[in-house]
Amino acid sequence: MPHSALLAQPHLSVITGDADPELARIQELLEHKVVVGGRGELEELLGRLLGANAPPTPKTLDLIGHSTPDLSVLAIGAWAIDAASATVRAFFRELADLEVLPRLGIRAVRLLGCETAGTAAGRATICKLSEILGAPVLGTRQMLSAAHYDARGLKDECRHALVSSDELRGERDPGAPVGSSGASPYPRLLDIDALPSSPLAAHPPPWPRRIATAAIARDLLRLVRRAAGAEMPGLLDAPSCELALPSSKPGWYHAAHVLRDGELLRFYPDGTHRPGVVYPVDDPRALRELLDRLPAITA
């Protein structure tokens, strides 16, 4: 199906390729849909849609699949969309950094599986993804079947089955905090939302400090290999400069150090009292050019 036809629909329906009889019936019902096998294929699809340069008509992104039996979070192939996973958060943060949703006209994301808002993990995932994306995310509090769909997607009369991130935030217990469980440090995923932030210290560090705008911070982060971080306590290189990246809290910043002429960036997800996590930079020259656009503040 031409990408322009997909993007002209009110719902961009993406359904898991793991088609048991019920999901197979939903696939047959949907006139406009894309079948994917997991996160990688979803990422490729969004890239192709961006390349279509079609007008960004308003729509929802409907991710359709089963929920997992343990946590009741949506699964697309083998990919469980659980915001307690740093990998999941990093994927959606990259969508936000690249402004994928607004460029495609996507106004909301709907996690269409059985009871995806029926557990603490499901509700916490909905709220966290909404926070990351800056857009509403919706889940369900009941079982879904082929009877809830027609050729256009989820039937309008079945919208009562949905609950939004805004509604969940108004409840007393939307779910346990995410991202607090321990994980193997190798490789470390760069999740900007999880980085500590603070106001700028009154006195600059012994090396130059450069304060990034939100736009330049997005461009900088696109150069970082965000899935290839490693703790390197033995790497004692003095930074050429400190980067202050704006956080979601006005006037607060995430700290990063530029190492080896822009070949590496060091972040401190566990706090500055712990060894930093180093990430390779794909294009050091481009990073240096971005840094040159920022005034250096020295002691």
SVG drawing of the C-alpha trace seen along z (x, -y; Angstrom):
<svg xmlns="http://www.w3.org/2000/svg" viewBox="-21 -33 64 52">
<polyline fill="none" stroke="black" stroke-width="0.4" points="0.0,0.0 1.4,-3.5 2.7,-5.3 0.6,-8.4 -2.6,-6.3 -1.6,-5.0 -0.8,-8.6 -4.1,-9.9 -6.1,-7.7 -7.4,-8.8 -5.6,-5.8 -2.2,-4.5 -2.9,-0.8 0.3,1.2 -0.5,4.8 1.8,7.6 2.8,10.3 2.2,12.9 -1.3,13.7 -3.3,16.2 -6.9,16.8 -8.2,13.6 -5.5,11.3 -5.8,12.9 -9.4,11.9 -8.5,8.3 -5.9,8.2 -8.5,9.3 -10.9,6.6 -8.5,3.7 -8.4,2.2 -5.4,0.0 -2.8,1.6 0.9,2.6 2.0,5.9 5.3,5.8 7.3,8.4 8.8,6.2 10.5,3.0 13.0,3.0 10.3,3.3 8.2,0.6 11.3,-1.7 11.8,-1.0 8.2,-1.7 8.3,-5.1 11.4,-5.9 9.8,-5.1 6.7,-7.1 8.9,-10.1 10.5,-9.7 7.2,-9.9 7.0,-13.7 3.2,-13.4 1.0,-16.2 0.8,-15.5 -3.0,-14.9 -4.2,-14.3 -4.2,-10.7 -3.6,-8.2 -0.9,-5.6 -2.7,-2.4 -0.3,0.4 -2.4,3.6 -1.4,6.9 -1.8,9.1 -0.9,8.0 1.7,10.0 0.3,12.5 2.4,11.3 2.3,7.5 -0.5,6.9 1.7,4.6 1.3,4.6 3.5,6.9 4.4,6.4 6.1,9.6 8.7,10.4 8.9,6.7 7.0,5.9 6.3,2.2 7.1,1.9 8.4,-1.5 10.3,0.2 12.7,1.2 15.4,-1.3 15.5,-0.1 11.8,-0.9 12.2,-4.3 15.2,-5.0 13.2,-4.0 10.3,-6.4 12.7,-9.2 14.4,-8.9 11.0,-9.3 10.5,-12.4 13.9,-13.8 13.4,-13.4 9.8,-14.8 8.5,-11.8 4.9,-12.0 4.2,-15.6 6.0,-15.2 3.6,-12.3 0.5,-14.1 0.2,-11.6 -1.7,-13.3 -2.0,-10.2 -0.7,-6.7 -3.2,-3.9 -2.0,-0.6 -4.7,1.7 -4.5,5.0 -6.4,6.7 -6.4,4.6 -3.2,2.7 -4.3,0.2 -5.4,3.0 -2.3,3.4 0.1,1.1 2.8,1.8 0.5,1.1 -0.7,-2.2 2.8,-3.3 3.9,-2.5 1.0,-4.6 1.9,-7.6 5.6,-7.4 5.3,-7.1 3.0,-10.1 5.6,-12.1 8.4,-11.1 6.4,-11.8 4.6,-14.9 1.4,-13.4 -1.6,-11.4 -1.2,-7.7 -4.2,-5.5 -4.7,-1.9 -7.7,0.4 -9.3,1.7 -11.2,4.6 -10.7,7.4 -10.6,6.6 -11.5,8.9 -12.3,8.7 -15.8,7.5 -14.3,4.2 -12.9,3.4 -14.1,2.6 -12.3,1.7 -11.2,-1.7 -9.8,-0.4 -11.1,-0.4 -14.8,-1.2 -15.8,-4.7 -18.5,-3.2 -15.8,-1.2 -13.8,-4.2 -15.4,-3.8 -12.9,-0.9 -10.0,-3.3 -8.4,-5.2 -6.0,-8.0 -2.7,-9.0 -4.4,-12.3 -7.2,-10.3 -4.6,-8.0 -2.6,-10.9 -5.7,-12.1 -6.1,-8.9 -4.5,-8.2 -2.4,-5.2 -1.5,-5.3 1.1,-2.7 4.5,-2.1 7.4,-4.3 9.3,-2.9 13.0,-2.7 13.9,-1.9 14.8,1.8 18.5,2.8 19.8,3.8 23.1,5.0 25.4,2.1 26.8,3.4 25.7,2.0 24.1,-1.0 21.2,-2.7 21.2,-6.5 17.8,-7.5 17.7,-11.3 14.6,-11.3 16.5,-9.1 19.6,-11.4 19.9,-13.4 19.4,-17.2 20.2,-20.2 20.5,-24.0 23.8,-25.3 26.5,-25.7 27.3,-29.3 31.0,-28.7 31.8,-27.1 34.0,-23.9 37.7,-24.1 37.0,-23.5 34.8,-25.5 31.0,-25.0 28.7,-25.3 24.9,-25.6 22.9,-24.0 19.6,-25.1 16.9,-22.5 17.3,-22.4 21.1,-22.0 20.7,-19.4 18.5,-17.3 21.1,-17.6 23.9,-16.6 22.0,-13.6 21.4,-12.4 25.2,-12.0 25.5,-9.7 25.4,-5.9 22.8,-5.7 22.8,-1.9 26.5,-1.6 27.3,-3.1 29.8,-1.5 31.2,-2.3 34.9,-3.1 36.3,-3.9 39.8,-3.8 39.1,-6.5 40.4,-9.6 40.7,-11.9 40.0,-15.5 37.0,-16.8 37.5,-19.5 34.3,-21.0 31.2,-20.4 27.8,-20.4 24.7,-21.5 21.7,-20.0 18.3,-21.4 16.0,-19.1 12.2,-19.1 12.3,-21.2 13.0,-24.9 16.4,-26.1 17.7,-22.6 20.2,-20.8 21.8,-17.4 25.6,-17.3 27.8,-15.7 31.5,-15.8 33.1,-16.0 36.1,-13.7 38.9,-13.1 38.0,-16.0 34.4,-15.0 34.9,-11.2 33.1,-10.4 30.5,-11.9 30.4,-11.0 27.1,-11.1 26.3,-10.4 23.1,-8.4 24.1,-7.2 25.1,-10.6 28.4,-12.5 29.8,-10.5 29.8,-7.3 31.9,-6.6 30.4,-8.1 29.0,-6.1 30.8,-6.8 29.1,-6.8 30.8,-6.9 30.0,-9.8 29.3,-8.8 30.5,-12.1 32.9,-14.0 33.4,-16.8 29.7,-17.5 29.6,-17.5 32.5,-20.0 30.7,-22.3 27.6,-22.2 29.7,-23.1 31.2,-26.0 27.7,-27.5 27.5,-27.6 29.4,-30.3 32.0,-28.9 31.7,-30.0 34.9,-29.8 35.9,-30.4"/>
</svg>
